[in-house]
Amino acid sequence: MRYSVLLAVVVVPALSVPALSQDGSSEPRGTLSIVVENDKFNSVNPAKQTDRNFTNGIRFNWISEPRATPEWGRELAAWVPMFPDGGTTRVGYAFGQNMYTPENITARERIIGDRPYSGWTYLAAAITSSRELGDSARLDTLELNLGIVGPQSYAEETQREYHRLINSPLPQGWNNQLRNEPGVALFYERKWRNVSRSKLLPGIEGDFSPHAGGSLGNVFTYGGTGMTLRVGHNLGVDYGPPRIRPGLAGSMHFETIEEDPFAAYAFLGFEGRAVARDITLDGNTFARSHSVNRRVLVGDLQTGFAVVYAPVRFTFTYVMRTREFESQRSPDRFGALSLSVKF
C-alpha cells in the first residue's frame, strides 16, 4: 500500500499544479475527485464479506473547468471527429489501481477455475466535450490509460498492507498473479442527458439518460451501451455518479448553480458489455499465465444516490455485476463511494 499511496501523493498533485495555479480569480479551476470501489460495501454484515473477483479499486481524478482548459485541449477536441462542434472542453488526469483476486485468498497454490490474482495500476489523461442540445445535453469522453499489470502494479502490497491495518487474514496466493506487462486502454463514451425529462413534483424531476461506448487495448477491449434513470432536484448538475472503468462511468465534473447550490437525486442504471479482451481473466498477452474462460456478455445493474452542495459532491453506488467467467459461482456485488471538490 505504501507504494500506491506514494504514487498518488506524488503524481496527482503534480498533474494538478497547472490547474491549481492562481490567476487572480476566485472561481474554481477544476474538480478533484476520489473514487473508491470495494466488495466490503456489498453487505451490512461484514462477517459475510470476502475478497473476490473485482475486490478493490481506487482512482484520484482532476478535471479542469472550461475557463481553465489549456488551449491545446481545445485544439485537440476540434480534431476528434466524434466530438460535437462548439462543445465545452475539459481536460482531466487521473491515477488509479484496480485489484482482482480469487474467492479463496488463503490458499497458496493456483486455484484452477477461479480468476487470477492481478493488479492494474495506471495513469490516465482524458478530454471531454459537452454541449447543450435544446432541453437535452450530450457529453463525449475520450480517455487514454497507460499502466502496468503484474507485480509492478503493487496490488499485492496494497492488499497486504490494508489487511494488516484492519487486522484481516493476509492473502496467500499472490505468487500466482499475472506477470508484468505494460498496458494500454483507450476509452470512448457518449452520454445523453434529459433525453426524456418530466416534472414530477414541485422541485422534483425525472430524466432518462442513455449512453454508449467502449474500450480498445490489451487490458480491456469491449463495446457497451446502457441507460440511467434519475429522480431528484437539479438533475443538470452532472451526468451521473463517477465510477471506475469498466462500468457505468458518470461524469467527473459537476456544475453548481448560484441561485440554488443544492442538488440531490436517486438513480437506477444498467449497462451491457460485449467483451473481447479482459487481461484480468484472459491472462497475459505474450506470456503464459493463469487464465479462465471469459464470458462474452457481461451486465452491470447499479443504484444509489448523489448529493451536491456548493463546491462538494458525494455519491454512493451499489453495483451488481453478472458472472464474468464460466466457472464463477455467483454474480459480483460491490459498492462505490466518491467525493468531489471544486478548487
N, C-alpha and C positions, 0 to 999 in steps of 0.2 A: 504493500500500500504506500510505503514511503516514496517509491519511485513515481507512482502515478500522481500523488499529491505534489511532489516536487515539480513534475512536468506541468501540472495545472497551475501551480503558483508562478512558474517562470514564463510559460508560453502564453497563457491567456492575457495577463496584463500587458505583455509585450505587444501582442496583436491589437490590444485595445488602446494603446497610447495615442495613436493619431486621432481617434475619435474622441478621446477624453481631453485633448488639448484645449486650452481656453482661447476663445476669440472675442472675449468681451461681452458675450451674450449669456444670459441666464437660462436660455432654452436648452432642453436636453439634446445631446448629440447622438444618443443611441440607447439601446436597451441591453442590459446584461442579464442573462438567464442561467439558471442551473436546473437541470432536469435529472431526476433520479428514478430509475425503474428497478423494482426488486420483487422477487416472489415472496418476500416476507410480508408484503402488503396484501396477500391474497386471502387472508382469513383473520377473523377477530380472535382466533385461538392459536397463539404462537406455537403451542405444543404440536400442532398438526402440520406445521410448515416445514418444508425441506428445500434444500438447494437442488435444483434440477433444471435441465434444458436452459432456456434463457434465464439465468438466475440473477443477474445484476447488470445494469447499465448506468453510466453517468456521463453527462455532457455539460460543458461550460460553453456558453454561446454569447457572442457580441454581434449586434446588428445595428447599422447606422440609421439615424433619422435622415429623411430626404435632404435636408439642408446641409447635412454633414457628409453626404456621399461624395467621394472624390470624383473628379472629372473623368478619370479612366473608367470608373464604374459605369457612368452614363454612356460613354462611348462604347464600352463592351456590350451593354444592354441593347444598344442600337443595332449591333451586329447579330444578335441572337434572333434567328428567324421566328421562333415560337413566341417571343415577347410582343406585347401589344404596342402599337405606335403611340407615342405620347404618354407612356406609362410613368409612374413614380418609381424611381430606382433606389434600392438599398443594397449595401454590401455587408456581408457578415463573415465572421471567423469563429471556429469552434475547436475545442479539444474534447475527445471522448474516449470511452473504453466500454466495450461490451464483453460479458463473461458468460460462458456456456459450460455446463457440467452434466455428467450422467446423473441418474436419480440416486444411486448409491455412492456417496463420496467417501465412505470408509474403506472401500476395497482398494488394495494397492494394484491389483492386476487389471489389465484391459478388460472391459466389460463388453463382450461381443453382443451386438444387438441393441446397445444403448449408445447415445450420441457421444462423440469425442469430447474430452476436455479441450477448450480452445478459448483464446482471448483475441480481441480485435481492438487495437489502440490506434487512434488516428487523429490527424489534423484535417480540418475542413475549411473550405472557402466557398462562399455562396453569393449569388447575385439574384435579387428578386425584382420583379416589376409588377406593380398593381395599377389598376385603372377602374374608375367608376363607370359603369355602363347603365345609365338611367337609374332605375331603382335598385339594380343589382351591381355586383362588383366582381372582379377577377384578379387572382394572384398567380403569377408564374414564378417558379423557383428552379434555378439551376445550381447544383451543388457538387463539388468535387471533393472526395475523401481520399487522402493518401495516408497509409499507415502500415502496420505490420501485424501478422498473425504468428503465433508461436511463443516460445519462451521470452523473446524480447518484447512481447506486449506487456509483460509483467502482470498479467492477470492472476497468475499463481500467487505472487507476493501480495497483491491486493486482497485476495480472498483469505489467505492465511493470516494476515495482519488484522483484518476485520474480525475474523473468528476468534483470534486471541483477545481482541478488545471486548467482545461480547461474551467471552468465555464459552464458546461453542466448539464442538469437535472439529479438529483440523482435517481438511481434505487430504486424502492419502494417494490419489491417483494421478496427480499432475505430471508424473513421469511419462504418461501415455498421451500427453497433449500433442496437437499438431506441431509440425516442425516450423521453423522460422520461414516466413515467406512475405515479401513486400506485397502490399495490397492496394488496389485502386477500385473505387466505385464512383461512377458518375450518375447522379440522380437528377431526374427532371419531374416536376409535378405541376399540374394546373388545378386550381380550385376556383369554384364559382360560389359567390355568397348571395343570399337573398334571391335565388332563382324563383322560389315560391315563398312569399312572405305575407303574414297576416297579423293583424292586431287582435289579441285575444281578450285582454282586459286593459283598463287604463294603465299605461306604463308597462304593460307586458305584451310581448310579441313573440312570434314563432317564425323560424325560417328553415328552408331546405337547401343544403349546400352539397352538391356533388363534387367529385374530384377524380382525376386520372393521372397516371404517371408510371414511372418505373426506374430501373437501375441497370447499368451495364458495367461489367468489370469481373475480375477474378474472385472478388469477395461475394458480391451479390449481383445476380442478373435475374430480373423479373419484370413483369408488367402487371399493373393492378388498377382497379377502379373501385369506387365506393361512394358513400354519401353520409352526411351528418344532419340530424335534426336537432335544433336548439330551441329552447323556450326560456325567455328571460327579459331582462331590461338592458337597453343599449347594446344590441347584438352587433352593431357596426364596429365595436372596439377591436375585433380581431377576426381571424378565420378559423377559430377553434383552438383547443389546447395544444401546446407544443409536446412532441413525442420524440423518441429516439428511433431512427430508422433501423430496419424496415418496420413500418407501422403507419398509422393514420396521422402523419405529421400535420399539425395545425400551422400556426404562424408564430415565429419567434418574436415578431414585433407586435405591438398593440397601440391603439390610439387612446388619447384622453380628451374628454370634452370639458371645456372650461365651465360651461353652464351647468353641467351635470357630471361630476367626476366619478360617480359610482356606476358600476355595471356588474351584472351577475346573470348567469344562465346555467341551466342544466342541459345535458346533451346525451344523445344516443347515436352511435355511428357504427358503420361496418365497412370493411374493405376485403375484397377478394383478390388474391395474387396468383398468377401462374409463374412458378419458379423454375428457371432453367439452371441456376447455379447458386449454391449456398455453401461456401467453403467450410462453414462450421458443421455441415452434415456430409458433404461430398469429400472432405479431406483435402490435403494439399494438391496443388495443380501439377507440380513437376516432381513430386516425391511420393513414395509410398507412405501411407499413414492410415490411422484408424478412420473408418467411414461407416455410414449406414445408408439404407435405401431411402432416399428422399422422396417425399410425396410432391407431386407437381402442383396440386391445388391446395392453397392454404388460405384460411379466412380469419379475420380479426373482428370481434364484436367488442365495443367499448362503450362505457357510460361513465358519467361523472359530473363535475361542476367546475365553474370558474368564477372568481370574484376579482374585480378590478376597482381600486380606489386611488385616484390621482396617479402617482407615478409607480404604483405597485400592482402586480397581478399574481394571484395564487391559483393553481389548478390542481385537482386530483382526478385521476383517470383509473378506472378498473377495467382490465383487459382480459378477455377470454379468447385464446388462440387455438384453432383446431390443430390436430396432430400434424407434425411436420415430417415424420418419417414412419415407415411401415410398422416397426416394432414398438413405437411409442405407446405406452399403456393408456394414457389419458390426455386430454387437452391441457394446454398451459393456462394458468391463471396468475396474473401479477398486477401490481399497481404502479402508477407513475405519479410522482409529485413534481411540481415545477414552481419556481419563484422567479419572477422577472421584475427588474427595477430599472427605471429610466434615469440616466445620468446626464 
